[in-house]
Amino acid sequence: MVVSLLIDDLLKQPETWPDGQLRIRVRLPVREIRLISGFARPMDYGDSDDWRRLGVALLSLRWEQGGATIDVPIESSAFIDGFDHLELDATDGVPFRWTNGDAALPPSLFPPWRGETLLYLNVKTWVGSSAQTPLRWEARTLHAFESLGDNCELALAQRHFGVELPLSLLRWSGTNYEKLVRGLECRFEGLGDLDTTEVTWDSTDYRLQTPYFQMHTTVIEQRDAAGVAEILRHGCVTLRLLRRKLLRDIADARRIFVFRSADPAVAHPEMRRLHAALRAIGPASLLCVTQQGPDQPSGVVERLADGLYAGYLEKFVIPDGPFDVWATLCSRVLNLHRATRSQGYQE
């Protein structure tokens, strides 16, 4: 099985050591390190009902420089982007976390060193992680889209069809039109500041409450003062990182952004304002999805401007689907978008 590290957009291959560890030389500081591998779902390899996309299991992480070492605790709540819940090995009780095949090592746990540093990773694999399961057309289609909210319905549709994109700022977040537009127009100024971020929780997970949105996180921490402080510290670092990533993604315009809203007040003028807020940052395209009115059949797509589309669904399907309507709608948008791009259309 091939495991690679994507270090600030440069793909590198680690050395394999006899004890099963991977070692790679990293010149610090770096912005991002991603652990890339094959992946598959257990449900595709037998009687399991486990739908998760599993890559490799990370057991340990250690930095070394000039005789100094830093062992990163796998139990840390900072493992968010591309990592699953903490688990314990059934044989020896060693803690580990599965990746989804594309996971980011927590920047908040990078050492404060400069210059050449050794990074050691201890990983294990399973039978399905040596090769990727072929993606269906729905997955190939939905891979071209990234959510802006107002909730995580698009992300659930992507997950249903086996699409696990790198964590983004609004993929698992809840917001509304006004908060989103305000955030884009000020480029989410102050996001991740301790004095404007609050931690809340319900029976299943934590939430990071910000002035622009509420982000769900399923990390495991004690629901006490120490647990909240841990979530808040790492959460603020993650928010700042994801803010920079979103602004970079908008500027790169590699995916079509999607805003879904059940608010009947979100009509064509509001869609144009949201699109303008995106275009002030970069040349990104936008799909706004609302519930169909009396004059709009479900699944219809309208092109409102260059890179701006309106789509209509009969009803929203969160949390359990069926998600086929999302795949069909996004396929129509993608075909229209590619057609207009190939014609070199300009307003």
N, C-alpha and C positions, 0 to 999 in steps of 0.2 A: 504494500500500500504506500502511495506517495503522500507525504505530508509536507506542505510548503508554508512559508511565512511571507506574508505580504507586508513589507515594511515601507511605509510612506509611498505606496503605489508601486514599489519595486519588488517583484517576486524573487524569493531566494530559497534555496534548498538547504536544509540543515544537515549536519553530519549525524550519522547513527553510531552510537556507542554500544559496546558489548552488553551492557546492563539494560539495554532497551531505551535509554535516554536519547533525546535529540539535543544537539548542541549547535548553536549558531552565534556568530560574532555580530554584534550590533554596535553601531557608533551612535552613542547618545549625545544630545537629546534627539528623540524622534516624536512624531506626532501620533502615529498609529501603527500597531502591529496586529495583523490578523492571522489566525491559524486556519489554513485552508486544507481541505481533505475531500475524499470521496464521501458519499452519504447514501443512505437508503432508509426505508421505513420497515420496522419489524413486521408489520401486517402484510407486507409483500413477500415474506419469507416463511410463512407457516400459519399456525392457528392463532397467533397473537392478534389482539385488537389494539396494539400500540401504534398509533398513527404518526408518532413523532419522527421527524427527519433526523437520524442519528449519524454523526460523523465519527469522531474519535472521543474517547474519554480522557480528560486531563486529570492526572493524579497529583502532580507536583510541578512547581515552577520556582526556579532559583536563578538569581543574578550573581555574577562574580566579577570582581575587578580588583586587581592588585592585592590579592589575599583577602579582601573583604567579601562577604557573602550576604545576600538578603533572600530569605525564603518567604515566598508569598503564600499566605494561607488560602487554600482552595475554599475554605468556609466563608471567605469574605463576601459580603453582599455587593461588592463592586463588580462581580462577574454577572453582567447583564446582557450585553450585546452578543447574541448567538450562543449563549450558554443556557443549559437547562438547570432544573433544581439540583441542589446537592443531594447525592446518594451515597450509600455505604455499601462496599463490596460484601456480598453475602458470605464469602469465605473468610476474609481476614478483617473485615470492618473498616478498611481504608476508605476515606472519603474521596469522591471524584465527581466531576461534572461532565455530562455529554455536551459536545458541540453539535451544531446543526450543519457542519461542514464549512462554515464561514463565520468564525467567532473572533471578536476583538479582545485582546488582553487589556485589562483595565488600565487606562492611562494614569488614574489616580494612584496606582501601585507601582508605577515605573520608578526606578531609583533616581535620586537627585544627583547623578553622576554625569560626567562629560567624557567623551572619548570612547575608545574601544572597550566593549563590555561583553562578557560571555553570558548567554542565556541558555539555561538547561530546562527542558520540558520532558516529563515522563508521561507517555500516553499509552493507551491500550485501544484495541480495535475489536470489532465484532464481524461476523461473517459477511454482513451486507455492506460494510463500509469501504470495501476495496473498489467498488464501482458504483457509479451513479445510476439510479433507476431512470429509465427514459421518461422524459416529461411528455405528458399529453398536450394536445393543442391548447387546452384551457390554461395550463401552466405557462406555456410559451407566450401566450397572449398576456396573461396577468403579470408576467415578469416585467412588462414594459410600463407599468403604472406604479405610482407611489402616492400614498394617502396623505391628505392634508386635514383629515377629520371629516365630519364633526364627531364621528366615533370610529370604532375599529372594524366596521362591517367589511370594508374592502380587505383589510388584513386577514380577517377570518376566511373570506373567500379564497384569498391567495394561499393561506395555510391548507385549506381543504383540498386544493389541487396540487399541493406539494411545493409551493413557492415560499421560500424563507429568505427574504432579502435581508441585508445588513440592517440593524436597528436604525430607525429614523426617528426624528423628533416627534412626529405626529401619527406614527403608525398605530400605536396603542394608546392614543390620547383622546380625551373628550374635550370639545370646545364648541363655540358657536360662531356664526358668521362675523359678527362685530369684533369679537376678540381676535379671530384669525386675521381679519383685514388690518386691524390695528397693529398686530404683531408684525405682519409683513411690511407694513408701511414704515415702521420704526426699526425693522430688521431685528425684532425681538430684543430690543435694548434692555439690558439689565437681567436677562434670563440667567438663572442659576445663582443669583445673589442670595446670600443667606437670609437677609432681612425681608425678602419678598417670596421666599419659598417655605411651604409648610408641609409637614408629613401627616397624613391621615391614614386610617385603615378600616376595613370592614372584616367580615368573617373569613375572607379568602386571601386578600392581598393588600399591599400598601398602595398609597397614591401620593404622588408629588403634586401639590397644588401650587400653581404659578399664576401670575396675572393674566396669562394668555391661554392656558389650558390646564387640564388635569391629566397626569400621566400615570397609568397603571404599572406596577412592578410586582412581580411574584417572588422576589427574593425572600429568603427565610431568615427572619431575625426575631428575637424576643420582643413582645409588645410591652416594653418598659422604656424608661428614659434612655438607657444605654442603647437599646435597639433603634429607637427613633433617631438618636444622635448619629448612629452609624449610617442609617439610611439617608439622612439629610446631608451628611458630609459627602458621601460618594454620589448621591443623587445630584447634588449641585454641580459636581465635576462633570458628570454625565450630561447634564442639561447644557452646560457650556460647550462641551465637545459636539453634541448633536446640533446645537445651534449653528456652529461653524460648518458642520457637514451639510445641513439643509441649505444654507446660503450657497455653499459650493455646488451642491446638486442642482439648485435652480440656475446657477450660472452655467453649469455644464449642459443642462437641458437634455440629459440622456433618457429620461423617462417623462411620461405624461403625468402631471399631478392631478389628483382627484379630490374634489370636495363634495361630500354627500350631505344633503340637508333635507329634513322633513318640514322645515319652516316655509310656509307658503309665501312669506315676504321675500324670499330669495328668488328673484325673477331675473330677467335678462339684464336690467341695469346693474343689479348687484353683482351678477356674474362678470360683467365688464369691469367693474371696479376691482374685483378680486384679481382678475387677469392683469389689469394695469399694475396692481401692487406687485405681482410676480415679475412682470416685464421691467419694472423699475430696478430689479435685482439682476435679472438675466433673461435669456430668450426662451424661457420654459413655456410649455403648452399646458392647457388646463381643461379638464372635463368636470363640469358641474352636474351632479346627478340629483334630481328631485323626483317626487312622486308625480305620476301623470295627472294632468287635468282632464276635463271633459273632451278636449280637442286633441289630446296627445295619446296615441296608442303606446302601450308598453314596449320598451326596447327601441323606440325611435331615437335617432341622434340628429341634432341640428348643428350646423356649423355657423357660429355667430360672427367669427372673425378669424384672421390668420392665427392658428394655434389656440382657438377657444371653441369648445364644444359644449352643448347642453344635451344631456341624456335623461330619459324618463323611464321609471319603473312603476309597475302597477302597485307594488308594495315593497317595503324593505323587509329583509329576511333575517336580521340579526336575532338570536345568536346561532341558530341551528340550520339555516338554509331552508330550501335548496338554493345553492349558489350558482346554478347554471345560468340564471338570468344575468348575473354579473359578468360571467365569461362571455356570454353572447353580446351584451352591451359593449364591453371593452373591445371585443373583436371588431365590431362595426366601427367604433371610434378609430381603432388602430388602422383599419383598412382605409378609412376616409383620410386620416392624417397622412398616411404614406402616399396616397394618391395625390393629394394636394402638394406634398413636398416634391414628388417626382415631376409635377407640372411647373414647379418654381413659382407657385402662386404668391402674389403680393397684394396687400390691400391697396 
